[in-house]
Amino acid sequence: MPVKVHRIGSQEIGNTSEYVATIKSRNSATIMSDVEGWIFVISVKSGDFVKKGQSLMEIDPRRQAATVSNWESQRASKMANRQLAKVQLERARGLSASGVVSKQDLDQAQATYDAADADVKSLDAQIHQQEVQLKYYSVFAPVDGIVGDIPVHVGDRVTNSTMVTTIDERRGLEVYLPIPSERAKELKIGAPVQVLDSNGNVILNTRVNFISPQVDTASQSVLAKAPVDQAADKLRSQQLVRARITWSTQSGITIPVVAVSRVSGQFFAFVAVQKDGKDVARQLPLTLGEISGNDYTVLSGLKPGDAVIVSGGQNLADGAPIKIQP
Protein backbone atom coordinates (compact mmCIF):
# COMPACT_ATOMS: atom_id res chain seq x y z
CA MET A 1 0.00 0.00 0.00
CA PRO A 2 1.54 3.36 -1.02
CA VAL A 3 1.53 5.86 1.86
CA LYS A 4 2.95 9.24 2.84
CA VAL A 5 4.52 9.83 6.23
CA HIS A 6 5.17 12.77 8.53
CA ARG A 7 8.20 12.68 10.80
CA ILE A 8 7.29 13.62 14.36
CA GLY A 9 9.54 16.24 15.97
CA SER A 10 9.71 17.94 19.35
CA GLN A 11 8.46 21.54 19.40
CA GLU A 12 7.08 24.25 21.63
CA ILE A 13 3.39 23.62 22.27
CA GLY A 14 1.15 26.32 23.58
CA ASN A 15 -1.56 26.00 26.20
CA THR A 16 -4.24 27.91 24.33
CA SER A 17 -7.92 28.89 24.43
CA GLU A 18 -10.17 30.20 21.66
CA TYR A 19 -12.84 32.86 22.11
CA VAL A 20 -15.27 34.74 19.91
CA ALA A 21 -13.84 38.26 19.75
CA THR A 22 -14.90 41.55 18.18
CA ILE A 23 -12.89 43.89 15.99
CA LYS A 24 -13.35 47.53 16.97
CA SER A 25 -11.78 50.79 15.91
CA ARG A 26 -10.54 53.44 18.33
CA ASN A 27 -11.36 55.98 15.63
CA SER A 28 -14.95 54.99 14.86
CA ALA A 29 -17.54 57.74 15.25
CA THR A 30 -21.30 57.40 15.55
CA ILE A 31 -22.87 60.48 13.99
CA MET A 32 -26.04 61.94 15.48
CA SER A 33 -27.94 65.14 14.80
CA ASP A 34 -27.60 67.90 17.41
CA VAL A 35 -31.07 69.25 16.59
CA GLU A 36 -34.55 68.08 15.70
CA GLY A 37 -35.98 68.52 12.23
CA TRP A 38 -36.52 67.13 8.75
CA ILE A 39 -33.57 65.95 6.68
CA PHE A 40 -33.20 68.47 3.88
CA VAL A 41 -30.13 67.21 1.96
CA ILE A 42 -27.86 64.14 2.18
CA SER A 43 -24.50 65.03 0.59
CA VAL A 44 -22.72 61.66 0.82
CA LYS A 45 -23.43 57.97 0.31
CA SER A 46 -22.30 54.83 2.12
CA GLY A 47 -18.69 53.96 1.34
CA ASP A 48 -17.59 57.52 0.54
CA PHE A 49 -14.31 58.72 2.01
CA VAL A 50 -14.81 62.06 3.76
CA LYS A 51 -12.45 64.59 5.32
CA LYS A 52 -12.80 66.11 8.76
CA GLY A 53 -15.25 69.04 8.64
CA GLN A 54 -16.94 67.92 5.41
CA SER A 55 -20.73 68.35 5.31
CA LEU A 56 -22.61 65.04 5.47
CA MET A 57 -26.23 66.22 5.51
CA GLU A 58 -28.45 69.20 6.23
CA ILE A 59 -31.42 69.40 8.60
CA ASP A 60 -34.13 71.81 7.40
CA PRO A 61 -32.82 75.16 8.80
CA ARG A 62 -35.65 77.44 7.67
CA ARG A 63 -37.42 77.70 11.03
CA GLN A 64 -34.16 78.48 12.82
CA ALA A 65 -33.14 80.92 10.09
CA ALA A 66 -36.47 82.72 10.56
CA THR A 67 -35.77 82.93 14.30
CA VAL A 68 -32.38 84.50 13.63
CA SER A 69 -33.95 86.96 11.17
CA ASN A 70 -36.58 87.95 13.76
CA TRP A 71 -33.90 88.63 16.39
CA GLU A 72 -31.91 90.69 13.90
CA SER A 73 -35.02 92.79 13.15
CA GLN A 74 -35.40 93.48 16.87
CA ARG A 75 -31.75 94.40 17.02
CA ALA A 76 -32.29 97.18 14.47
CA SER A 77 -34.98 98.66 16.74
CA LYS A 78 -32.74 98.37 19.81
CA MET A 79 -29.87 99.99 17.93
CA ALA A 80 -32.12 102.93 17.04
CA ASN A 81 -33.15 103.33 20.70
CA ARG A 82 -29.51 103.28 21.78
CA GLN A 83 -28.58 105.89 19.18
CA LEU A 84 -31.40 108.17 20.37
CA ALA A 85 -30.31 107.69 24.01
CA LYS A 86 -26.73 108.51 23.02
CA VAL A 87 -27.82 111.76 21.31
CA GLN A 88 -29.89 112.76 24.35
CA LEU A 89 -26.96 111.97 26.66
CA GLU A 90 -24.58 114.12 24.64
CA ARG A 91 -27.14 116.98 24.67
CA ALA A 92 -27.63 116.60 28.44
CA ARG A 93 -23.86 116.76 28.98
CA GLY A 94 -23.63 119.99 27.01
CA LEU A 95 -26.57 121.58 28.82
CA SER A 96 -25.27 120.39 32.18
CA ALA A 97 -21.92 122.02 31.50
CA SER A 98 -23.75 125.29 30.79
CA GLY A 99 -25.81 124.92 33.94
CA VAL A 100 -29.09 124.68 32.01
CA VAL A 101 -30.05 121.19 33.31
CA SER A 102 -29.53 119.65 36.71
CA LYS A 103 -27.18 116.83 37.63
CA GLN A 104 -30.26 114.64 38.11
CA ASP A 105 -31.30 115.14 34.48
CA LEU A 106 -27.79 114.22 33.33
CA ASP A 107 -27.85 111.07 35.47
CA GLN A 108 -31.24 110.17 34.04
CA ALA A 109 -29.93 110.52 30.46
CA GLN A 110 -26.88 108.41 31.34
CA ALA A 111 -29.10 105.70 32.85
CA THR A 112 -31.33 105.71 29.76
CA TYR A 113 -28.30 105.26 27.49
CA ASP A 114 -26.79 102.51 29.67
CA ALA A 115 -30.10 100.61 29.60
CA ALA A 116 -30.35 100.93 25.81
CA ASP A 117 -26.73 99.80 25.39
CA ALA A 118 -27.34 96.80 27.67
CA ASP A 119 -30.40 95.85 25.60
CA VAL A 120 -28.32 95.86 22.42
CA LYS A 121 -25.54 93.74 23.98
CA SER A 122 -28.06 91.28 25.40
CA LEU A 123 -29.72 90.95 22.02
CA ASP A 124 -26.32 90.51 20.33
CA ALA A 125 -25.60 87.60 22.66
CA GLN A 126 -28.95 86.00 21.88
CA ILE A 127 -28.44 86.46 18.14
CA HIS A 128 -24.98 84.87 18.41
CA GLN A 129 -26.47 81.94 20.30
CA GLN A 130 -29.15 81.44 17.65
CA GLU A 131 -26.56 81.70 14.85
CA VAL A 132 -24.46 79.02 16.56
CA GLN A 133 -27.58 76.88 16.85
CA LEU A 134 -28.17 77.39 13.13
CA LYS A 135 -24.79 75.82 12.37
CA TYR A 136 -25.94 72.62 14.10
CA TYR A 137 -28.43 72.09 11.28
CA SER A 138 -25.43 71.04 9.17
CA VAL A 139 -24.00 67.63 10.13
CA PHE A 140 -20.22 67.55 9.64
CA ALA A 141 -17.67 64.72 9.70
CA PRO A 142 -15.71 64.87 12.99
CA VAL A 143 -12.80 62.80 11.57
CA ASP A 144 -11.40 61.56 8.26
CA GLY A 145 -12.85 58.18 7.36
CA ILE A 146 -15.29 56.03 5.42
CA VAL A 147 -19.03 56.64 5.69
CA GLY A 148 -20.95 53.61 6.93
CA ASP A 149 -24.62 52.77 6.53
CA ILE A 150 -26.99 55.74 6.28
CA PRO A 151 -30.30 54.49 7.74
CA VAL A 152 -32.13 57.81 7.23
CA HIS A 153 -33.51 59.40 4.07
CA VAL A 154 -34.35 62.87 2.80
CA GLY A 155 -37.65 63.86 4.42
CA ASP A 156 -37.16 61.76 7.58
CA ARG A 157 -37.55 63.53 10.89
CA VAL A 158 -34.61 63.14 13.24
CA THR A 159 -33.99 64.08 16.86
CA ASN A 160 -30.80 64.60 18.82
CA SER A 161 -30.80 60.86 19.66
CA THR A 162 -31.15 59.63 16.05
CA MET A 163 -28.09 57.86 14.63
CA VAL A 164 -27.73 59.13 11.06
CA THR A 165 -24.52 57.31 10.03
CA THR A 166 -21.07 56.19 11.19
CA ILE A 167 -17.54 57.08 10.12
CA ASP A 168 -14.72 54.56 10.44
CA GLU A 169 -11.01 55.07 9.97
CA ARG A 170 -9.00 52.17 8.60
CA ARG A 171 -6.55 52.43 11.47
CA GLY A 172 -6.65 52.04 15.21
CA LEU A 173 -8.23 48.56 14.91
CA GLU A 174 -8.18 46.36 18.01
CA VAL A 175 -9.48 42.89 18.83
CA TYR A 176 -11.65 42.78 21.96
CA LEU A 177 -11.37 39.44 23.80
CA PRO A 178 -13.81 38.58 26.61
CA ILE A 179 -11.73 36.39 28.94
CA PRO A 180 -13.68 34.38 31.60
CA SER A 181 -13.02 35.87 35.02
CA GLU A 182 -11.73 32.57 36.41
CA ARG A 183 -8.80 32.78 33.97
CA ALA A 184 -8.10 36.46 34.59
CA LYS A 185 -5.17 35.67 36.90
CA GLU A 186 -3.41 33.92 34.00
CA LEU A 187 -3.83 36.91 31.69
CA LYS A 188 -0.63 38.88 31.10
CA ILE A 189 0.34 41.92 29.05
CA GLY A 190 2.20 40.63 26.01
CA ALA A 191 0.36 37.29 25.86
CA PRO A 192 0.41 35.98 22.25
CA VAL A 193 -2.91 36.25 20.38
CA GLN A 194 -3.77 34.77 16.98
CA VAL A 195 -6.72 36.13 15.00
CA LEU A 196 -8.28 33.32 12.94
CA ASP A 197 -10.58 33.21 9.93
CA SER A 198 -13.66 30.98 9.67
CA ASN A 199 -11.49 28.05 8.51
CA GLY A 200 -9.12 28.33 11.44
CA ASN A 201 -6.30 29.87 9.41
CA VAL A 202 -4.21 32.52 11.15
CA ILE A 203 -4.89 36.04 9.85
CA LEU A 204 -2.58 37.85 12.23
CA ASN A 205 -0.27 37.28 15.18
CA THR A 206 -0.42 39.99 17.81
CA ARG A 207 -0.07 40.46 21.58
CA VAL A 208 -2.27 41.68 24.42
CA ASN A 209 -1.61 45.35 25.18
CA PHE A 210 -4.53 46.13 27.52
CA ILE A 211 -6.26 44.28 30.35
CA SER A 212 -9.32 45.80 31.99
CA PRO A 213 -9.02 46.27 35.76
CA GLN A 214 -12.73 45.46 36.14
CA VAL A 215 -14.93 42.43 35.54
CA ASP A 216 -17.99 42.88 33.33
CA THR A 217 -20.86 42.11 35.68
CA ALA A 218 -23.20 40.93 32.90
CA SER A 219 -20.85 38.38 31.30
CA GLN A 220 -18.42 37.83 34.23
CA SER A 221 -15.52 38.34 31.84
CA VAL A 222 -12.41 40.51 31.75
CA LEU A 223 -11.78 42.56 28.62
CA ALA A 224 -8.39 42.17 26.92
CA LYS A 225 -7.34 44.08 23.80
CA ALA A 226 -4.67 43.57 21.15
CA PRO A 227 -3.81 45.76 18.11
CA VAL A 228 -4.69 44.37 14.65
CA ASP A 229 -3.86 47.29 12.34
CA GLN A 230 -1.53 45.06 10.30
CA ALA A 231 -4.59 43.15 9.01
CA ALA A 232 -6.74 46.24 8.34
CA ASP A 233 -7.23 45.09 4.73
CA LYS A 234 -8.88 41.86 5.95
CA LEU A 235 -10.77 43.04 9.02
CA ARG A 236 -13.63 45.44 9.57
CA SER A 237 -14.88 47.30 12.61
CA GLN A 238 -17.58 45.37 14.52
CA GLN A 239 -16.57 42.10 12.79
CA LEU A 240 -16.78 38.90 14.88
CA VAL A 241 -13.66 36.72 14.67
CA ARG A 242 -12.10 33.75 16.43
CA ALA A 243 -9.12 34.65 18.59
CA ARG A 244 -6.69 32.19 20.16
CA ILE A 245 -4.74 33.29 23.21
CA THR A 246 -1.68 31.39 24.42
CA TRP A 247 -1.41 31.07 28.20
CA SER A 248 1.91 29.20 28.36
CA THR A 249 4.21 27.00 26.25
CA GLN A 250 6.06 23.78 26.89
CA SER A 251 8.09 21.30 24.86
CA GLY A 252 6.07 18.45 23.31
CA ILE A 253 4.96 16.75 20.12
CA THR A 254 1.91 17.07 17.88
CA ILE A 255 0.27 14.88 15.25
CA PRO A 256 -1.78 16.01 12.23
CA VAL A 257 -5.52 15.49 12.62
CA VAL A 258 -5.62 13.54 9.32
CA ALA A 259 -3.30 10.90 10.78
CA VAL A 260 -5.61 10.08 13.71
CA SER A 261 -8.47 7.57 13.74
CA ARG A 262 -10.90 6.87 16.55
CA VAL A 263 -12.38 3.49 17.42
CA SER A 264 -14.72 3.00 20.39
CA GLY A 265 -13.49 6.22 21.99
CA GLN A 266 -9.80 5.30 21.64
CA PHE A 267 -7.47 7.26 19.38
CA PHE A 268 -5.06 5.40 17.07
CA ALA A 269 -2.42 6.24 14.49
CA PHE A 270 -0.34 4.19 12.08
CA VAL A 271 3.41 4.60 12.05
CA ALA A 272 5.90 3.21 9.51
CA VAL A 273 8.42 0.76 11.02
CA GLN A 274 11.03 -1.62 9.66
CA LYS A 275 10.38 -5.38 9.91
CA ASP A 276 12.67 -7.92 8.24
CA GLY A 277 14.09 -5.13 6.10
CA LYS A 278 10.69 -4.03 4.83
CA ASP A 279 8.39 -1.13 5.73
CA VAL A 280 5.20 -2.12 7.53
CA ALA A 281 2.40 -0.20 9.26
CA ARG A 282 2.13 -0.45 13.02
CA GLN A 283 -1.05 0.75 14.76
CA LEU A 284 -0.42 2.56 18.04
CA PRO A 285 -2.96 3.73 20.67
CA LEU A 286 -2.64 7.41 21.54
CA THR A 287 -3.55 9.72 24.38
CA LEU A 288 -4.25 13.14 22.92
CA GLY A 289 -4.66 16.59 24.38
CA GLU A 290 -6.32 19.66 22.91
CA ILE A 291 -6.55 20.30 19.20
CA SER A 292 -4.80 23.43 17.96
CA GLY A 293 -5.33 24.37 14.35
CA ASN A 294 -4.80 21.16 12.34
CA ASP A 295 -2.83 19.25 14.99
CA TYR A 296 -3.51 17.30 18.17
CA THR A 297 -1.19 17.55 21.14
CA VAL A 298 0.19 14.07 21.88
CA LEU A 299 0.29 13.19 25.56
CA SER A 300 1.49 9.61 25.09
CA GLY A 301 1.87 6.91 22.42
CA LEU A 302 4.43 8.59 20.15
CA LYS A 303 7.99 9.82 20.45
CA PRO A 304 10.09 12.28 18.43
CA GLY A 305 11.36 10.64 15.24
CA ASP A 306 8.32 8.39 14.66
CA ALA A 307 7.13 8.35 11.02
CA VAL A 308 3.36 8.83 11.21
CA ILE A 309 1.33 7.77 8.17
CA VAL A 310 -0.72 10.79 7.05
CA SER A 311 -1.99 9.61 3.66
CA GLY A 312 -3.11 6.22 2.34
CA GLY A 313 -3.81 4.73 5.75
CA GLN A 314 -7.60 4.32 5.41
CA ASN A 315 -7.45 0.60 4.53
CA LEU A 316 -4.38 -0.36 6.50
CA ALA A 317 -4.20 -3.08 9.12
CA ASP A 318 -1.59 -3.63 11.79
CA GLY A 319 1.49 -5.19 10.19
CA ALA A 320 0.42 -4.47 6.59
CA PRO A 321 3.33 -3.91 4.17
CA ILE A 322 3.59 -0.36 2.85
CA LYS A 323 5.53 1.63 0.31
CA ILE A 324 6.58 5.07 1.48
CA GLN A 325 6.13 7.75 -1.18
CA PRO A 326 8.16 10.95 -1.24
C-alpha positions as a printed Julia matrix, in Angstrom:
326×3 Matrix{Float64}:
   0.0     0.0    0.0
   1.54    3.36  -1.02
   1.53    5.86   1.86
   2.95    9.24   2.84
   4.52    9.83   6.23
   5.17   12.77   8.53
   8.2    12.68  10.8
   7.29   13.62  14.36
   9.54   16.24  15.97
   9.71   17.94  19.35
   8.46   21.54  19.4
   7.08   24.25  21.63
   3.39   23.62  22.27
   1.15   26.32  23.58
  -1.56   26.0   26.2
  -4.24   27.91  24.33
  -7.92   28.89  24.43
 -10.17   30.2   21.66
 -12.84   32.86  22.11
 -15.27   34.74  19.91
 -13.84   38.26  19.75
 -14.9    41.55  18.18
 -12.89   43.89  15.99
 -13.35   47.53  16.97
 -11.78   50.79  15.91
 -10.54   53.44  18.33
 -11.36   55.98  15.63
 -14.95   54.99  14.86
 -17.54   57.74  15.25
 -21.3    57.4   15.55
 -22.87   60.48  13.99
 -26.04   61.94  15.48
 -27.94   65.14  14.8
 -27.6    67.9   17.41
 -31.07   69.25  16.59
 -34.55   68.08  15.7
 -35.98   68.52  12.23
 -36.52   67.13   8.75
 -33.57   65.95   6.68
 -33.2    68.47   3.88
 -30.13   67.21   1.96
 -27.86   64.14   2.18
 -24.5    65.03   0.59
 -22.72   61.66   0.82
 -23.43   57.97   0.31
 -22.3    54.83   2.12
 -18.69   53.96   1.34
 -17.59   57.52   0.54
 -14.31   58.72   2.01
 -14.81   62.06   3.76
 -12.45   64.59   5.32
 -12.8    66.11   8.76
 -15.25   69.04   8.64
 -16.94   67.92   5.41
 -20.73   68.35   5.31
 -22.61   65.04   5.47
 -26.23   66.22   5.51
 -28.45   69.2    6.23
 -31.42   69.4    8.6
 -34.13   71.81   7.4
 -32.82   75.16   8.8
 -35.65   77.44   7.67
 -37.42   77.7   11.03
 -34.16   78.48  12.82
 -33.14   80.92  10.09
 -36.47   82.72  10.56
 -35.77   82.93  14.3
 -32.38   84.5   13.63
 -33.95   86.96  11.17
 -36.58   87.95  13.76
 -33.9    88.63  16.39
 -31.91   90.69  13.9
 -35.02   92.79  13.15
 -35.4    93.48  16.87
 -31.75   94.4   17.02
 -32.29   97.18  14.47
 -34.98   98.66  16.74
 -32.74   98.37  19.81
 -29.87   99.99  17.93
 -32.12  102.93  17.04
 -33.15  103.33  20.7
 -29.51  103.28  21.78
 -28.58  105.89  19.18
 -31.4   108.17  20.37
 -30.31  107.69  24.01
 -26.73  108.51  23.02
 -27.82  111.76  21.31
 -29.89  112.76  24.35
 -26.96  111.97  26.66
 -24.58  114.12  24.64
 -27.14  116.98  24.67
 -27.63  116.6   28.44
 -23.86  116.76  28.98
 -23.63  119.99  27.01
 -26.57  121.58  28.82
 -25.27  120.39  32.18
 -21.92  122.02  31.5
 -23.75  125.29  30.79
 -25.81  124.92  33.94
 -29.09  124.68  32.01
 -30.05  121.19  33.31
 -29.53  119.65  36.71
 -27.18  116.83  37.63
 -30.26  114.64  38.11
 -31.3   115.14  34.48
 -27.79  114.22  33.33
 -27.85  111.07  35.47
 -31.24  110.17  34.04
 -29.93  110.52  30.46
 -26.88  108.41  31.34
 -29.1   105.7   32.85
 -31.33  105.71  29.76
 -28.3   105.26  27.49
 -26.79  102.51  29.67
 -30.1   100.61  29.6
 -30.35  100.93  25.81
 -26.73   99.8   25.39
 -27.34   96.8   27.67
 -30.4    95.85  25.6
 -28.32   95.86  22.42
 -25.54   93.74  23.98
 -28.06   91.28  25.4
 -29.72   90.95  22.02
 -26.32   90.51  20.33
 -25.6    87.6   22.66
 -28.95   86.0   21.88
 -28.44   86.46  18.14
 -24.98   84.87  18.41
 -26.47   81.94  20.3
 -29.15   81.44  17.65
 -26.56   81.7   14.85
 -24.46   79.02  16.56
 -27.58   76.88  16.85
 -28.17   77.39  13.13
 -24.79   75.82  12.37
 -25.94   72.62  14.1
 -28.43   72.09  11.28
 -25.43   71.04   9.17
 -24.0    67.63  10.13
 -20.22   67.55   9.64
 -17.67   64.72   9.7
 -15.71   64.87  12.99
 -12.8    62.8   11.57
 -11.4    61.56   8.26
 -12.85   58.18   7.36
 -15.29   56.03   5.42
 -19.03   56.64   5.69
 -20.95   53.61   6.93
 -24.62   52.77   6.53
 -26.99   55.74   6.28
 -30.3    54.49   7.74
 -32.13   57.81   7.23
 -33.51   59.4    4.07
 -34.35   62.87   2.8
 -37.65   63.86   4.42
 -37.16   61.76   7.58
 -37.55   63.53  10.89
 -34.61   63.14  13.24
 -33.99   64.08  16.86
 -30.8    64.6   18.82
 -30.8    60.86  19.66
 -31.15   59.63  16.05
 -28.09   57.86  14.63
 -27.73   59.13  11.06
 -24.52   57.31  10.03
 -21.07   56.19  11.19
 -17.54   57.08  10.12
 -14.72   54.56  10.44
 -11.01   55.07   9.97
  -9.0    52.17   8.6
  -6.55   52.43  11.47
  -6.65   52.04  15.21
  -8.23   48.56  14.91
  -8.18   46.36  18.01
  -9.48   42.89  18.83
 -11.65   42.78  21.96
 -11.37   39.44  23.8
 -13.81   38.58  26.61
 -11.73   36.39  28.94
 -13.68   34.38  31.6
 -13.02   35.87  35.02
 -11.73   32.57  36.41
  -8.8    32.78  33.97
  -8.1    36.46  34.59
  -5.17   35.67  36.9
  -3.41   33.92  34.0
  -3.83   36.91  31.69
  -0.63   38.88  31.1
   0.34   41.92  29.05
   2.2    40.63  26.01
   0.36   37.29  25.86
   0.41   35.98  22.25
  -2.91   36.25  20.38
  -3.77   34.77  16.98
  -6.72   36.13  15.0
  -8.28   33.32  12.94
 -10.58   33.21   9.93
 -13.66   30.98   9.67
 -11.49   28.05   8.51
  -9.12   28.33  11.44
  -6.3    29.87   9.41
  -4.21   32.52  11.15
  -4.89   36.04   9.85
  -2.58   37.85  12.23
  -0.27   37.28  15.18
  -0.42   39.99  17.81
  -0.07   40.46  21.58
  -2.27   41.68  24.42
  -1.61   45.35  25.18
  -4.53   46.13  27.52
  -6.26   44.28  30.35
  -9.32   45.8   31.99
  -9.02   46.27  35.76
 -12.73   45.46  36.14
 -14.93   42.43  35.54
 -17.99   42.88  33.33
 -20.86   42.11  35.68
 -23.2    40.93  32.9
 -20.85   38.38  31.3
 -18.42   37.83  34.23
 -15.52   38.34  31.84
 -12.41   40.51  31.75
 -11.78   42.56  28.62
  -8.39   42.17  26.92
  -7.34   44.08  23.8
  -4.67   43.57  21.15
  -3.81   45.76  18.11
  -4.69   44.37  14.65
  -3.86   47.29  12.34
  -1.53   45.06  10.3
  -4.59   43.15   9.01
  -6.74   46.24   8.34
  -7.23   45.09   4.73
  -8.88   41.86   5.95
 -10.77   43.04   9.02
 -13.63   45.44   9.57
 -14.88   47.3   12.61
 -17.58   45.37  14.52
 -16.57   42.1   12.79
 -16.78   38.9   14.88
 -13.66   36.72  14.67
 -12.1    33.75  16.43
  -9.12   34.65  18.59
  -6.69   32.19  20.16
  -4.74   33.29  23.21
  -1.68   31.39  24.42
  -1.41   31.07  28.2
   1.91   29.2   28.36
   4.21   27.0   26.25
   6.06   23.78  26.89
   8.09   21.3   24.86
   6.07   18.45  23.31
   4.96   16.75  20.12
   1.91   17.07  17.88
   0.27   14.88  15.25
  -1.78   16.01  12.23
  -5.52   15.49  12.62
  -5.62   13.54   9.32
  -3.3    10.9   10.78
  -5.61   10.08  13.71
  -8.47    7.57  13.74
 -10.9     6.87  16.55
 -12.38    3.49  17.42
 -14.72    3.0   20.39
 -13.49    6.22  21.99
  -9.8     5.3   21.64
  -7.47    7.26  19.38
  -5.06    5.4   17.07
  -2.42    6.24  14.49
  -0.34    4.19  12.08
   3.41    4.6   12.05
   5.9     3.21   9.51
   8.42    0.76  11.02
  11.03   -1.62   9.66
  10.38   -5.38   9.91
  12.67   -7.92   8.24
  14.09   -5.13   6.1
  10.69   -4.03   4.83
   8.39   -1.13   5.73
   5.2    -2.12   7.53
   2.4    -0.2    9.26
   2.13   -0.45  13.02
  -1.05    0.75  14.76
  -0.42    2.56  18.04
  -2.96    3.73  20.67
  -2.64    7.41  21.54
  -3.55    9.72  24.38
  -4.25   13.14  22.92
  -4.66   16.59  24.38
  -6.32   19.66  22.91
  -6.55   20.3   19.2
  -4.8    23.43  17.96
  -5.33   24.37  14.35
  -4.8    21.16  12.34
  -2.83   19.25  14.99
  -3.51   17.3   18.17
  -1.19   17.55  21.14
   0.19   14.07  21.88
   0.29   13.19  25.56
   1.49    9.61  25.09
   1.87    6.91  22.42
   4.43    8.59  20.15
   7.99    9.82  20.45
  10.09   12.28  18.43
  11.36   10.64  15.24
   8.32    8.39  14.66
   7.13    8.35  11.02
   3.36    8.83  11.21
   1.33    7.77   8.17
  -0.72   10.79   7.05
  -1.99    9.61   3.66
  -3.11    6.22   2.34
  -3.81    4.73   5.75
  -7.6     4.32   5.41
  -7.45    0.6    4.53
  -4.38   -0.36   6.5
  -4.2    -3.08   9.12
  -1.59   -3.63  11.79
   1.49   -5.19  10.19
   0.42   -4.47   6.59
   3.33   -3.91   4.17
   3.59   -0.36   2.85
   5.53    1.63   0.31
   6.58    5.07   1.48
   6.13    7.75  -1.18
   8.16   10.95  -1.24
